[in-house]
Amino acid sequence: MASSMAVVGVGRLEAALRSGREAGRKLLVPYVTGGVVPSWLDVVEAVAEAGADAVEVGIPFSDPVMDGPTIQEASARALAAGATPEGLLDELGRRRPGVPLVAMTYMNLAERAGHRRFAARLADAGVAGAILPDLPLDEAGPWAEAAGEVGVETVLLAAPTTPDPRLRAICEASRGFVYGVGIMGVTGERDRLATSAAHMARRLKAITDKPVLIGVGVSTPGQARELSAHADGVVVGSALVRILLEGGGPQEAAAFVGRMRAALDGRREA
Amino acid sequence: MTAHPPGLMGPPGRGGRFGEFGGRFVPESLVPACQELEEEFASAWADEGFRGRYRAILADYAGRPTPVTECHRLSERLGLRVLLKREDLTHTGSHKINNVVGQALLTARMGKSRLLAETGAGQHGVAAATAAALLGLECVVYMGEVDLRRQALNAFRMRLLGAEVRSVTSGSATLKDAINEALRDWVATVETTHYCLGSVMGPHPYPWMVRELQRVVGDEAREQCRRLLGGADPDYVVACVGGGSNAAGTFAGFVDTGAALVGVEAAGGAAMARGVSGVVHGMRSRLLQDEHGQVLEAHSISAGLDYPGIGPEHAYLGSVGRARYVQAGDDEVLEAFRLLSRTEGIIPALEPAHALAWVVREAGRELPRGSNVLITLSGRGDKDVAQVMDMLDG
């Protein structure tokens, strides 16, 4: 891929997102909790086909402090159904959706397996990136190095409370993209897009050339479109997971992601 | 006795490390608040004015210094010389008041108006609500639904003191989930709110800060023991450990002496005996977890020790051999609870009854006859009598 050759050290995830951005697309990364419903792998493939640029797959943890009620419930359901990190990654590795996969989980699962072993499991499952919300910049070094050795890009989070010098250090160290947290709070749907979301996006875009995606509190196609004026794209989790918790399957999930895609594309055409 | 690294129980290493343990594993949204708190505490703790206000409240309001009581009848029975550090005699009835007074003063110093707390048995929740009332702060306490049922009176006490008590139904609906919920609240409210963590756990600077705010227990006890023991230190210093704040405060006063330090965990919540290194609630420490890294629930008759982890400094003190961590089971704890009540007229909380139970079991065995043993009686048993009555009747 030409864009991946252009910047030395750019990984598979970042390359794919950059090439989408260069093609004039606003980026869309839906989140699905692994194991939340028996058809979760079909959901991953369906949302990939419906216009996702990458898919974030949650590996459930017993104590998800960055997550609100929807993803807590999804994690609890998956764990109650017997989901394990190894099992989910084995299943995931047997599918190859046409877009990069990003694992979202908490640090203890990597600690328990050992950083190298956990990173290797992600890589073997075809996962290109990792998001660990309880692993801030200052603690990220050893994990990010182990992950980097097997080609897994560690995406760091930036928050509305992060001061500017630290924001620059986060952008420097983040791989794949920079995940801007749109609101002070945990994951979950919000009626209105917080003003902090656009502000976060503008602050990040002013200091980094890496793809900037905003997540947490981005729930509707309208909110995604509104935000895409400032960011390279959005991550949408709870709104999609709620559809699955309420009995929806691959079709309903794909329809929702299709509407998000259309809204983002409409913004570009407008 | 092996040689120990110098400077034990001083300031933590870079990034809040105690050896390989500790650190700051929190969402980015909370990192700036933890950094601010670290700076604020360091400067307050070096400020004689702040320390003076803290000491004055502990003296005039909380009833410090607490005495060390020599247990004559119990000593005779066990063939030991048993001393109790009486944290049960403080205002609100446990050592938790030492920590919340310091953190409430810090909250005001940072210009914040709201306190968050988690609670298991309710002692820390009551203490936090008390300090908030004293300093005119808003207070929200998260408490697991299961614990709320076990400790309904403490929840009522918190409400009487003006705090809002929020029931936590997620996960196992106990202490660990109350901490998760408090952290989630804090992620959204960090600009106006201080999270008043109740133990020597969580992200840096909490393990260090809470230990410093509790070291008054050990500092007082060391001087009191020397007066009682003709200038000598106890042979053994014993305290119960859930997160480990009363033990940390006690050990801080004796870490530089020749005393053997012993932490007693609940057998069903023994992070030191059966936990492995892990990351939860902002810290790397020893943690009860399954083979995949999912956190396990702890089980104990004392809600205050129902915690699957342990403070990172304890994990470190254990790893370098300066402190030992042992376990006590529910039955022997109930026996010790009754024994102290009958022999000394002191009804202990179930948490320190663990420390007592180990001493009773090991008297004349691991603890040679005639040893001088200090036990921190971290709280009084009033909160537990209804539960114990049910268990003894059942």
Chai-1 contact restraints between the chains, C-beta under 6 A:
chainA,res_idxA,chainB,res_idxB,connection_type,confidence,min_distance_angstrom,max_distance_angstrom,comment,restraint_id
A,S62,B,Q294,contact,1.0,0.0,6.0,A-B,restraint_1
A,S62,B,V295,contact,1.0,0.0,6.0,A-B,restraint_2
A,D63,B,N180,contact,1.0,0.0,6.0,A-B,restraint_3
A,D63,B,V280,contact,1.0,0.0,6.0,A-B,restraint_4
A,D63,B,V295,contact,1.0,0.0,6.0,A-B,restraint_5
A,V65,B,N180,contact,1.0,0.0,6.0,A-B,restraint_6
A,V65,B,L183,contact,1.0,0.0,6.0,A-B,restraint_7
A,M66,B,P27,contact,1.0,0.0,6.0,A-B,restraint_8
A,Q72,B,S170,contact,1.0,0.0,6.0,A-B,restraint_9
A,T84,B,H292,contact,1.0,0.0,6.0,A-B,restraint_10
A,P85,B,H292,contact,1.0,0.0,6.0,A-B,restraint_11
A,M107,B,F25,contact,1.0,0.0,6.0,A-B,restraint_12
A,M107,B,V279,contact,1.0,0.0,6.0,A-B,restraint_13
A,N108,B,G278,contact,1.0,0.0,6.0,A-B,restraint_14
A,N108,B,V279,contact,1.0,0.0,6.0,A-B,restraint_15
A,N108,B,V280,contact,1.0,0.0,6.0,A-B,restraint_16
A,N108,B,G293,contact,1.0,0.0,6.0,A-B,restraint_17
A,L109,B,G293,contact,1.0,0.0,6.0,A-B,restraint_18
A,E111,B,G278,contact,1.0,0.0,6.0,A-B,restraint_19
A,E111,B,V279,contact,1.0,0.0,6.0,A-B,restraint_20
A,R112,B,G293,contact,1.0,0.0,6.0,A-B,restraint_21
A,P133,B,P27,contact,1.0,0.0,6.0,A-B,restraint_22
A,D134,B,F25,contact,1.0,0.0,6.0,A-B,restraint_23
A,P136,B,E28,contact,1.0,0.0,6.0,A-B,restraint_24
A,P136,B,V31,contact,1.0,0.0,6.0,A-B,restraint_25
A,E139,B,G23,contact,1.0,0.0,6.0,A-B,restraint_26
A,E139,B,F25,contact,1.0,0.0,6.0,A-B,restraint_27
A,L157,B,E28,contact,1.0,0.0,6.0,A-B,restraint_28
A,A159,B,E28,contact,1.0,0.0,6.0,A-B,restraint_29
A,A159,B,S29,contact,1.0,0.0,6.0,A-B,restraint_30
A,T161,B,S29,contact,1.0,0.0,6.0,A-B,restraint_31
A,T161,B,P32,contact,1.0,0.0,6.0,A-B,restraint_32
A,M184,B,S29,contact,1.0,0.0,6.0,A-B,restraint_33
A,M184,B,A188,contact,1.0,0.0,6.0,A-B,restraint_34
A,G185,B,V187,contact,1.0,0.0,6.0,A-B,restraint_35
A,G185,B,A188,contact,1.0,0.0,6.0,A-B,restraint_36
A,V186,B,R184,contact,1.0,0.0,6.0,A-B,restraint_37
A,V186,B,V187,contact,1.0,0.0,6.0,A-B,restraint_38
